[in-house]
Amino acid sequence: MANQIDKINTIALASIEKVNTLTDANIENLNTLEFTGTVTPAFTTAYTDVEASGSAISDGANGEVTSCYDEDNNFIYVQYRVDGGGGNAVVGAFNSSNNDIDFGAKQAIEGSNAFSGNSCDYDTVNNRVWTAWIGGSGNQLFARCGTIASDKTISWGTRKTIKEGYSTHSAYNQGLLGMGIAVDQTDGKVLLVWNSPTDSISGSDNAASSHHPTGIILTVDDTDNSITQGSEARLFEGNADNNFPMVKVLYDPDNEEWVCISDANDGSGPSIEACRVTNSSGTPAAANVTTLGSNSGHTLQGTEHNATVGVTGRYGANTFCYDSNNDVFIVGSAASAPKLFAFENTGSGITWDTTGQVVSAGTVLSQDGKGGGVMFNHHRNRILVYGSDGSDITMELLTYGGSDSWTSLNSSSLIEIIDDATGLFKGGVPQVKLQKADGTDFAGSANLITGLKYSSTDAKYCLFDAGS
């Protein structure tokens, strides 16, 4: 985006601080002409505690802090796994006086069982929050839907068992990895993706845990927040050379359908694939499964999630994001020289831009959860990618101009989020888009980043404005 305005009433832009009390950072158009001031990238809220009723949350377990945005109340919803079992959430509103978030009281989601792979999204059709996780004594897949009140409390519907696990099938629910649920924002239907225990990969040396990526569509009853489910369906074809395949999902508002990525790859070894998913009478229908070409060695998490270098790996929740200004999806790879790749969903196929952009931010991965993330800022038209460099968490800002046109804005001067290699342990914000097309937003033009500080198991967040 470039300015189409040089002066207002003969006064140069550099001499104007506000127009009708709004700074240039919060004005996109004047009389339909583009208006973009210069804003230095900066933290609106530096790395700090997620709180509950004014006190830092200290009951987090080892990882998995995920978030979504309640557009109806202009709230942030943050959920996390509890040490010793269970899952909680807190709801927060931006405090412009202090430039931070005021969180309400803890809201219990799951009382005592595991809360693994927890994923969430907000439904703007039915004005509800959705959550899903794997847990229970039998390794079940659960989902729950709730209504957020103005006092930051949540009225949950009954927990729904979507899929029984090992106790019933002698195989495990797997592959719900923090980005496993997405709401169709036109009709409120939900696509939940994971690796189903009743669709194991033939020939795998770990048949109890290695399954084809699967999807199922969920619907909420708006009278009591109860959930009904359709029939599950395979989305990607796995292969025996790659146990524990990954699958993640986002909603595509341009084509009003879902888009998934995976590394299942029905060929030999892992790669990166994308597909379209539509609702076929209550059952997900995958179409146009398309592999990233010309990039041998680039995967999402390595073979059997063994990658040690990459953008997110298995433990970074936000593996890909939607660039709403260019109508493309941005994916982070794992490789010796990790890259960002873009692909377009045309509504009838998937088209990859195969050149990609080498990432300069931290790309150290490990089994103990050093995973980064990639996200998009709508107001600033910038991509944020961050991760561990082995000693701290650094961030790079980029733009994508189509046809493999990438620009890094700070590859030689990376931004430090926190001086701690596991300061955003297994965290992420895959569904949070704080800026809306109509100009309203949560905290100016900031992005929300969440995660867990591994050394103290405290939930953390920051708000960052990518600048212009």
BABA-693842 format. One record per residue (C-alpha): residue in one letter; x, y, z. Coordinates in steps of 0.2 Angstrom, whole numbers, plus 5000, padded with zeros to 4 digits. Layout:
aXYZ/...
END
This chain:
m500050005000/a500750174995/n500150355000/q499050434987/i498950594998/d500350715000/k499450855009/i497850895019/n497251075017/t498951125010/i499851055026/a501150915023/l500850745030/a502450755041/s501650905050/i500050825054/e499850715070/k498050675070/v496450695059/n494850695070/t495850625085/l496550475074/t498350455071/d499050405054/a499350235061/n497450215062/i496950295045/e496850185030/n495850295018/l495250475016/n493850505003/t494350324996/l496150374993/e497550275002/f498350355017/t499750275025/g500950355038/t502650295043/v502550195059/t504150115067/p503949925071/a503749915090/f502949815104/t501349885110/t501449765125/a503149695128/y503349505133/t502349485149/d501149375159/v499449315154/e498449355169/a496849295178/s495949435188/g497549535189/s498749395194/a499949305183/i499449125178/s500649005186/d499748845184/g500148805165/a500848635160/n502348615148/g501648705133/e500148735121/v499548915124/t498348955110/s497249095106/c495849175096/y494949335094/d493149375099/e492649505087/d490849525094/n491549585111/n493249645105/f494049515117/i495549405116/y495249225121/v496749125128/q496748945133/y498148835140/r498548665148/v498548655167/d499948565176/g499248405183/g497848385171/g496448495164/g496348655153/n495848835157/a495448995147/v495449175151/v494649315141/g495449485140/a495049665134/f496449785128/n496749935140/s497250075130/s497850175145/n499150045150/n499349975133/d499049795139/i497749665141/d496549665156/f496049475159/g494549405168/a494449255179/k494949085174/q493648985165/a493848795166/i493648695150/e494248525155/g494348475174/s495748345176/n496148255160/a497448295147/f497248445136/s498448395122/g498548485105/n497248615111/s496548715096/c495248855096/d494348975084/y492949105086/d491349085077/t490649255071/v489049185064/n488449105080/n489549225092/r490349075101/v492149015104/w492648835099/t493948725107/a494648545104/w495848435112/i496448255115/g496348185133/g495448075144/s495847905151/g495547835134/n496447965123/q494848035116/l494648175105/f493448315113/a492648475107/r491748605117/c490848765112/g490448915123/t489649095123/i490749235130/a489849365141/s490349545143/d491049505160/k492349395152/t491449235158/i491049085147/s489448975147/w490048815140/g489048675132/t489248495136/r490948425132/k490748315116/t491748155113/i492148165094/k493148005093/e493547875105/g495447825107/y496547685112/s495347605125/t494147575111/h495247555095/s496947505102/a497547655092/y497847835097/n497047995092/q498548095085/g499048255076/l497948385084/l499348515084/g498648685090/m497948725073/g496648595071/i495048685071/a494248825059/v492548895058/d491748935041/q491249115044/t489849105032/d488748975040/g489648935057/k490148755053/v491748695060/l493148585052/l494148485065/v495648395058/w496848265066/n497448085063/s496047965066/p496447805075/t495247705064/d496247755048/s497947685051/i499347695037/s499647525030/g501447455032/s501847585046/d503047515059/n502047615072/a500247575067/a499447625084/s500047805081/s500247825063/h498647875054/h498047965038/p497548145041/t495648155044/g494348295045/i492548305053/i491248435052/l490448505068/t488848605071/v488248695087/d486548705093/d486348895098/t485048855111/d486248765123/n487948755114/s487848565112/i488748495097/t488348375083/q489548295071/g489548225054/s490548085046/e492448085046/a493348085030/r495148065025/l495948225019/f497748175014/e498548005009/g499947955021/n501347835018/a502347715029/d503947815027/n503247955037/n502447915054/f501548045063/p500948155048/m500448335052/v498848415046/k498248595050/v496748705044/l496248885040/y494648955033/d494849045016/p493649195017/d493949234998/n493249064992/e492149025008/e492948855011/w494348775021/v496148755016/c497248625024/i499148585024/s500048425027/d501648325025/a500748155024/n501348135005/d500747974997/g502447974987/s504047934996/g504548035011/p503748195018/s503548355008/i502248495009/e500548475002/a498948585002/c497148554998/r495448634997/v494048565008/t492248595006/n490648535015/s489848395006/s488148375015/g489048375032/t490548275027/p492248355023/a492748335004/a494548365000/a495048414983/n496548474973/v497848394984/t499448484977/t501248454982/l502548594983/g503648554969/s505548594965/n505948604983/s506648434988/g507048425007/h505748555012/t504548485024/l503348545038/q504248445053/g505448325045/t505348135043/e504348075058/h504448255065/n506348245068/a506748415060/t508048515070/v507948665059/g506348755053/v505148895054/t503848795066/g504148615066/r502948505076/y502848615091/g502448785083/a500648805082/n500448935068/t501348845054/f500448945041/c499349095039/y498249185027/d498849345019/s497149435017/n497849575007/n498549464993/d497349314995/v498749194997/f499249075011/i501049075018/v501848915024/g503448895034/s504648745030/a505848645039/a507448615030/s509348655031/a508848825025/p507048855030/k505948955019/l504249035018/f503148985003/a501549054996/f500148964988/e498449024981/n496748934982/t495948984966/g494348904971/s494648764959/g496448724963/i498048754972/t499448854964/w501148864973/d502448994971/t503948884972/t505449004974/g505049044992/q506049165004/v507449105015/v507049145033/s508349245044/a507449235061/g507749095073/t507448925066/v508048805080/l506848665083/s506948525096/q505848385103/d505648495119/g504648625110/k505748755102/g504548805088/g504148975080/g502749045070/v502149135055/m500749265055/f500049405045/n499649585049/h498149655039/h498349835043/r500249835039/n500249715025/r501749625033/i502149445037/l502949405054/v504049255057/y504849215073/g505749075082/s507249025093/d509049045088/g509548935102/s509749075115/d508249195112/i506749215101/t506949335086/m505749395073/e505849455055/l504649565045/l504249525027/t503149575013/y502449464999/g502049554982/g501549404972/s502449294959/d503749244971/s504149434975/w504749434993/t505549575003/s506349555020/l506249725030/n507549675044/s508549525040/s510049605046/s509249685062/l508149555069/i506949595083/e507149505099/i505549455108/i506349375123/d508049325128/d507549145131/a507648995119/t506048925125/g505149085130/l503749045118/f503648855121/k502448755110/g501348915109/g500549005095/v499049105088/p498549025072/q496749105071/v497049275078/k496749415066/l496549575077/q496249685062/k494649685052/a494349755035/d493249895041/g494649975051/t494049915068/d495349825078/f495849755096/a497449855100/g497849975086/s498749885072/a499549755083/n499749565082/l499549455097/i500949325101/t500649195115/g501649045122/l502348975138/k503949015146/y504648835149/s505748865163/s504348935174/t502848865165/d502049035165/a500849085150/k501549235141/y501049355128/c501549515118/l500749635106/f501749695092/d501449825079/a502449775063/g502449965057/s502350035040/
END
